[in-house]
Amino acid sequence: MPANLNITFSHVGLFVADIELMAAFYKRVFDLVETDAGEVRGGQAVFLTRDPAEHHEIVLEEAGDGPVTRVQQLSFRVGSLGDLRAMMERVERDGEAERVHTVNHGNAWSVYCYDPEGNRIETFVDTPFHLNQPRVSSLDLSQSDEEILQTTIDAFNDDPNFLPRADWESDMRKKFSI
């Protein structure tokens, strides 16, 4: 196998019990667009994306008699704390998601919820820091961006693994010889 094979994550597929409910949820809450739908292996499949260059980032397929998939989590990155707040409001307003809560991981600020079939979803924004994981601390999105930043520094600054994200990325590039 070549040492520096260029591999990137492409998409995730879920077996679901109620394909119409699940497709509507992901289209409504995460603004995914349906690119295709059709029959496969005796059931229906729906292909969804947010990227016009990607045919699908999520594929939903009816489970039929097989097991419904429960994944550890699906994660969606947003660009700012304002976007994260807007996503939290959207998820709460939609009413289909369950167990909505926020987490400060030190390297990311996250909103978690569960879709109508119990799959965990994380929407997050990167912080300007790296911190070895897992870390779970409280996150109050009613605070200003500056307060959240300072709360993160205060919560994790004593940890020797808490460093600027740029330093961590530089170290990772060396590991990958990029």
C-alpha positions in Angstrom: 0.0 0.0 0.0 1.4 3.5 -0.9 2.6 5.4 2.2 0.6 8.6 1.5 -2.5 7.3 -0.1 -4.9 10.3 -0.5 -8.1 9.1 1.3 -10.9 11.4 2.5 -14.1 10.7 4.2 -17.0 10.8 1.7 -20.4 9.7 3.2 -22.3 7.6 5.7 -25.2 5.3 5.2 -27.9 4.4 7.7 -30.5 1.6 7.7 -33.7 3.2 8.9 -37.2 2.1 9.9 -39.1 5.1 8.6 -37.4 6.5 5.5 -39.9 9.3 4.9 -39.6 10.6 8.5 -35.8 10.4 8.5 -35.4 12.0 5.1 -37.7 14.8 6.0 -35.9 15.4 9.3 -32.4 15.6 7.7 -33.7 17.8 4.9 -35.6 20.1 7.2 -33.1 20.4 10.1 -29.8 20.2 8.3 -30.8 21.7 4.9 -29.7 18.5 3.1 -30.9 18.2 -0.5 -32.3 15.0 -2.0 -30.2 14.1 -5.0 -31.8 10.7 -5.8 -34.2 8.1 -4.4 -35.2 4.7 -5.6 -35.6 1.0 -4.9 -32.7 -1.1 -3.7 -32.6 -4.6 -2.2 -36.4 -4.6 -1.9 -36.7 -1.3 -0.1 -36.3 2.4 -0.7 -33.1 4.5 -0.5 -32.7 8.3 -0.3 -29.5 10.1 -1.1 -28.8 13.5 0.6 -26.1 16.1 0.4 -25.2 19.7 1.3 -22.3 19.8 -1.2 -23.1 20.4 -4.9 -20.0 18.5 -5.8 -21.0 15.4 -3.8 -23.8 13.1 -5.0 -24.5 12.1 -1.4 -23.1 12.7 2.0 -25.8 10.6 3.7 -27.7 7.7 2.3 -30.8 6.4 4.1 -32.0 2.9 3.2 -35.0 1.1 4.6 -33.9 -1.6 6.9 -36.6 -4.1 6.0 -36.3 -7.1 8.2 -32.7 -6.2 9.0 -31.4 -4.2 12.0 -31.8 -0.4 12.1 -28.4 1.2 12.4 -27.3 3.1 15.4 -24.1 5.0 14.8 -21.9 6.5 17.4 -22.6 10.0 15.9 -23.0 12.0 12.7 -21.1 15.3 12.9 -21.8 18.5 11.1 -19.3 21.4 11.2 -20.5 25.0 11.2 -18.5 28.2 10.8 -19.1 30.2 13.9 -20.6 30.2 17.4 -23.5 32.3 15.9 -24.1 29.4 13.4 -24.0 27.0 16.3 -26.6 29.0 18.3 -28.8 29.2 15.2 -28.6 25.4 14.8 -29.5 24.9 18.5 -32.6 27.1 18.0 -33.5 25.2 14.8 -33.2 21.8 16.4 -35.3 23.0 19.4 -37.9 24.7 17.2 -38.2 21.6 14.9 -39.3 19.4 17.8 -38.3 16.1 16.3 -34.9 15.8 17.8 -34.5 14.5 21.4 -32.0 15.1 24.2 -30.7 18.4 22.9 -27.6 19.5 24.9 -24.4 21.5 24.6 -20.8 20.4 25.3 -17.4 22.2 25.4 -14.7 19.7 24.3 -12.0 22.3 24.5 -11.2 21.7 20.8 -14.8 22.1 19.7 -18.1 23.7 20.9 -20.9 21.3 20.2 -24.7 20.9 20.2 -25.8 17.3 20.5 -29.2 15.8 19.8 -30.8 12.5 18.7 -32.7 12.1 15.4 -36.2 10.5 15.4 -34.7 7.0 15.3 -32.1 7.6 18.1 -28.9 8.3 16.1 -26.7 10.9 17.9 -25.9 14.0 15.9 -23.3 16.6 16.8 -23.2 20.0 15.3 -20.0 21.8 16.2 -17.6 24.6 15.6 -13.9 24.3 16.0 -12.2 26.3 18.8 -8.8 27.9 18.2 -7.3 25.2 20.5 -6.3 21.6 20.6 -6.9 19.4 23.6 -6.5 15.7 23.9 -9.9 14.0 23.9 -12.3 13.0 25.2 -13.2 16.0 27.2 -16.7 17.1 28.3 -17.3 20.4 30.0 -20.4 22.6 30.2 -21.1 25.1 27.4 -23.5 28.0 27.8 -24.5 29.4 24.4 -26.2 32.3 26.0 -22.8 33.7 26.8 -21.1 36.0 24.3 -18.4 34.6 22.0 -15.7 36.3 24.1 -17.1 34.8 27.3 -17.2 31.3 25.8 -13.6 31.7 24.6 -12.5 32.8 28.1 -14.5 30.0 29.8 -12.7 27.5 27.5 -9.3 28.9 28.4 -10.1 29.0 32.1 -11.4 25.4 32.0 -8.5 23.8 30.1 -5.5 26.1 30.3 -3.8 24.1 33.1 -3.7 21.0 30.9 -0.3 20.6 29.3 -2.0 19.3 26.1 -4.0 22.5 25.7 -2.3 24.4 22.8 -3.1 26.5 19.8 -4.8 24.5 17.0 -2.2 25.8 14.5 0.6 24.2 16.5 -1.3 20.9 16.7 -2.0 21.0 12.9 1.6 21.6 12.2 2.6 18.6 14.3 0.0 16.5 12.5 1.2 17.6 9.0 4.7 16.3 10.0 3.2 12.9 11.0 1.5 12.7 7.6 4.5 14.1 5.8 2.3 16.8 4.2 
